């Protein structure tokens, strides 16, 4: 189906047509002479009288009604060129040559026209020189109009070509920048993977499992399980509030600072505050304000013999504790993020992990994951997935074998199934701790 689009205002009745139809009204003598030679026909609205591209040999004079002059453009749309009314004519060039029509003429209302064929017109030229001169002038005027229209179209196309060239240059520059950013993302992803532990420590009384699904834009998620001595293990989940290479660099600095400070103190608060000061120094903070990315973190020190976990929470999502016979519950604790605003206080909290307990640490990319309907996964759905995964995995346990990896895979599968084909805009990172009977 063709689309009718008005690209410019139609030429008013009484002016020159852009199709070879000069809108000057015929004088009564010429009109009367033509009427004696013509076939008089009446057409309803919507009838095509001429067809663009067709070879036709009929000249028309409008007695009553109106017609619209249309031209098909290269993009398939129709351009309105003119509207003609009573005592105006069109199609005179078809009387002099066999070239195809340059436009389509369609009736707008019920229209009565005089139709003169080329054969009748040639006979008229011999009998009435005045009419022949009048028609010749009309044809010349039409040719001048067509030339002006062609020049206008060429100028318009030249302007479009110039614009397309400039757009092409801009697109090329954008492509180069995109390739540079994609390479930066690849390097950031490689750096992120190199900084995360490939294998987590495993003990008779505690098992650990991790999961990381990087987003398209690499973030700054960081997790680790680091033995501190024969009895203490450090557990870390952190997230740099930035993306790309800068996030990966801040993540590397954060990891180094935590490793360095964890070897000096078993106090989570002391370690986190030292990391905070290190981030401020690296970022070039002045007057107590950091100027780069900040870091959220959950950092705990687990005393394995007693199961005592002492921790701080620096604006990181609250880990979920699942105990047999109880629903998952977020750990208490408050604290501000690291790396900005010098005056920072981080209180320490503690709890005792008992055999059968599960502790899930996760990044905000888990609960903020969105599906195709733009709905977030949310904390409650994560609780349900965690609660559903543990009994199924425990039933599959063989004697003495940990199922922590299987539980984490089931939780990740629930997140991925819920998200469907929606793109991931943030890393999905999880660290699961299983407490066993020693």
N, C-alpha and C positions, 0 to 999 in steps of 0.2 A: 504494500500500500504506500503510495507516494505521500510525502509530507508537504503541505503548502506553507511556505514561509515568506513573509514580506521582508525582503532585504533592504528595500528603500521605499519611500512613499510613492504611490502610483502617480504618474503624470496627470495633472488635472485635465478635465475635459476642456478643450479649447487650446491645448498646447501641442507640441510636436511629439509624436509617439516614438518610442525607442525601437520599434520593430519594423519600420517601413510604413507605418500608418500615420500619416500626418493628420492631426485632429482638426484641421481647418474645415469648416462646414462647406459642403458643396453648394454652389449658387443654384437657383431654381432652374435655369436653362439647362445646365449640365445634368442636374438631377432628373429633369423631365426626359432628357435625351436618353440617359442610361436606363430609365424605367421602361422606355419603349423596347429596349433590347434585352432586358433582364428577365430572369425567372424570379418571381416574388414568392418567398417561402417564409413561414413562421415556425420558430423552434422554441420548445420549452426551455426553462433554465437548466443548466448543466450539460448542454450538448456541445461537443467539440466541433468547431467549424473548420479549423485548420489544425494541422499536426506538425509539430517541430520535427525537422528531418525528413518529412515526406515531400515528394515532388507532386505538386498540385497546380492547377492552372485556372483557378477561379478567383475573381475579384469581387469584393463584397462592399455594399453600401447599406448602412443601418437606417431603416425607416423609423423604427420604434424599438425601445428596449435598450439594454446595455450589455456589453461584452467585456471580458477581462483578458488582457494580453499576458501570457505566462511564458517563461523560459526555463527549461530544465538545466540545472547546474551540474557540475561534475560530481558533486557529493550526493546526487539523487534528490535534492530538494528543488522545489519550484519557486522561482522568483517572479513576483508581480511587477510588470513593467508599465502597464497602462490600463486605463479603463476608458472605453469609447462609448459614445451615445448617438442619438439621432443625427442624421445627415453627415456622419463621419464614415470613413471607409478604411478598408485594410485589404492587403493581399495584392496590391497593384503590381508589385515586382514580378509576381508569377505570370503576368501577362506578357512580359518582355523576355524572360529567360526561363530555363528549366531547372534552375538551382533549387535545392531543398528549402523548405520553409525554415525561417530562423526562429520562429516562435509558435506557440500554440494559442489559439483563440477559443475561448469558451463563453457561452452565454451565461450572464448573471441572472437575468430575468427572462420572461417570455419576450422573444426578440423577432422582429420581422426584418428581413434583409432582401436586398436586390442582389442577385447572383449573375455575374457576367463571365462567360468562359473566354479563354484566350482566342478561340476562333471568331467569336462574335466581336471581340474587341478589335481584332485586326481589320475586320470589315468596317468597323466604326471609324478607324483611323483614316480610311480612304474617304469616308463621307463627311466627317466633321473635323477639320484641322484644328479648330479652337479647342475642342475636347482633347485632341491628341497632345497639343501643347500643354494643356493643364495637367494631364496625366504625366507627361515627361517631367514637368517641374516637380510634381509630387515625388516621382521616383528619385530625382536628384536630391531633393530634400531628405528623403529617406536614407539615401546612401551617406549623406553628410552626417546624419544622426547615428547611423550604424558605425561610421568611422569614429565618432566621438565616444560611442559606447565601448568600442574595441580598445581605444586608447585608455579609457577609464579602467577597463578590466585589466589591461596589461599593467597599469600603474598599481592597481590593487594587488595583483599577483606578485609583482616585484616587491611590494612592501611586505607581503606575507613570506616571500622567500627570504628577505632580509631578516625578518623576525625569527623564521625557522633556523637560519644560520646562527643567530645570536643564541637561540635556545639550545642549539646543538653544542655550541661552545660551552655554555653553562653546564649542560648535561655531562660533557666530557670532563670538565673540572670536578663536577660532583662525583663522577665515577672514580676519578683518581683519588679523591678524598675518601670515598667509601671503601676502596681497596686498602687505603692506608689504615682506616679504622678497623677493617676486618682483620688485617694482619696484626694490629695492636691487640685485638680481642684474642687472636690465636696465641700470641705470646703471653697474654695475661692468663689464659686458660692453662698453658703449659706451666707457668710459674705457680699457679694455684695448685695444680696436681702435684708438682714436685715438693710443695711444702706440706702437704697432708700425709699422714702416716699410711703407708701401704699395708702394714700389719699392726693390729692392736695387741697389747700384752694380754695374756690369758692366765688366770690363776685357778686354783682348785675351788676357791670360794667366790670369785667374781669373774664373770665373762662380759666381754664388751663387743659391740658390733656397730659399724658406721654405715651411713648411706649418703651419697652426694649425687645429685642430678643438676649439673650446671645449667643455668639459663642461657639463652642466646647471647645476652649481654652479661659477660662474666662479672660476678659480684665479688664480695670479699669475705665469704663465709670461711670460718676456721674452726677446726675441732682437733683435739688430741687427747690421748691418754698417756701420761708420762710417769713412769716409776720414779719416785724421789729417793727411796731407800727400801730396805727389806719389808717395811710395814706400811709405808705411805705411797699413795698413788694420786697424782694430780689429774683432774678431769676439767677440760675446757671446751666451751662452745662460745664462739665470738662471731661478730658480723661487722664489717666495715661499711659505714653508711656512704657508699659510693659505688661506681661501676668502672669496668675496664681496667686499663693498666694501672691507673692511679690507685684503685682499690687493691689490686694485687700487690703493689708496692707497700701500701700501708699495712696490708695483711702480713707481709713478710716481716716488716718491722715489729708489728704486734707479737707475732709468734716468737721472734728472737727475744724480745723483752720479757715475755712470759717465761720462756725457757731459762733465761738468765736469772730472773728474780726468783723463780721457783726453787732453784738450787740453793738459795740463800735463806729462805724462810718457809716454815710450814704454816704460816698465817696467811689465809687467802686475802684478807684485807690489806696486809702489808705488801703482798705481791702485787695486787691490783693497783694500789696507790703508786707503787714504784713504776709500774707500766704506764699509768696515767701521766706521771711526771716525765717519763721518757718520751711519750708521744707529744707532749707539749713542747719539749725541747727540740725534737726532730721537726715538728711542724713550724718552728720559728715563732712560737707564741710570744706575744708582747702584751704587757699589762694584764696578764692572766687570761688571755683569750687565744685559743688556737685558731689557725687560719685555714686548716685543711679539713679532712674528713674526721668524724668522730667514730668511736668504736663502742658497740654494746657487747657485754660479756657475762657469762655465768662461769665462775671459777670455783672449784671445790677441791678440797684435800680429803681423801678417803683413808681412814685408818682401818686397814683390813682386819686385824685381829678383833676389833670391837664392832666393826661395821659403822663406825661414827663418821659421818660426812659433814665437814665444816665448809661453809661456802659463803660467797658474796654474789649478789645479783646487781649488775650494773646495766639496768634497763633492758636486759635480754629477756626474751620470752620465758615465762616460768616453766621449768621442767615439770613433767607429770609423774607422780608416784602412784603405781598400781600395786596394791596389796591383795592377797588372797581374800575373797569374799567382800571386797570393797570396790567402789568405783574409782577410776583415776582421779587424782586431786592435784592441783597445782601446788608447788612448794611456796611457802611464804617468803617474803623478803623484798626489800626495796633498795634502790640506789640509782644514782645518775650515771650516765654514760661516761666513757673515758675519752681523754684527748682534747677536751674543751673545758673552759671555765675552771680556773686553777683551784678554787676552794671546793674540794670534794671530800665528802664523808661517806664511807661504805661500811655499814654495820655487818657483822658476821652472824650467820645463822647456822644451826646444826640439827641433824636428825640421825637416828640409828637405823641403818638398813638391815632388815631381817631376812633370813632365808625365804625364798618365794617372792620377794619384792622385785619389781621392775621399775627402773627410773629412765624416762625418755627425755633427753635434751634435744631441742630442735630450733631451727631458725625461723624467722617470720615468713620465709618463703613457703613454709608448710601451710600455715593457717591462712595466709594471704593468697594462696594459689587460686586461680579463677577458672571456671569452666566456660563452655561456649555460650552460656546465658549470662556471663559476667557476674556469676555468684561466687563468693569466697568459700573456700573449704571450711574454715572456721574451727574453733577449739572444740566444740561439742562433737563434731564429726570425727575429729582426731581422737577424742576420748573413746568413742564407740569403736573405732578401728583398732585401737590398742587393746581394749577389753575383749574384742572378738578374736584377736590374733593369738593371745597367749594360751587359752585353753586348747585350741586346735593344735598348736605347736607342741604343747606339753604332752598331749596324747600320742604324738608321733615320736616322742623322745625314746631313744634306746638307752639302755642302762649306762649311766655315767656320761652321756653325750649332751652337750649344750645345744639348745635350740634358739639361742639369742639371734643368730643370723636369720633363721626362718621367720621369727616373729617380726623382725624389722622388714624383711622382704614383703610380708603380708600387709604391713601398714603402708609401705611404699606403693604396693599394687592397688590398694584402695584409693590412695591419692591420685594415681595415674588414671585409674578407671573413671573416677569422678571428673577429672579435668578433661578427658576425651582428647579432641584434636586442638583444643585451645593452646596457644603458645605460652611457654613459661617465661615470665618476665623477671623472676628472681630465682636464685639457687634454692633447691629443696635439700636441706641438710639435716641429718638426724644422727644421734648417738644414743645407743641403748645399753643400759647396764642391767645385768641379771645377777641376783644374789643367790648363791647356792649354799647348801649345807656343806661345810668344810669336812 
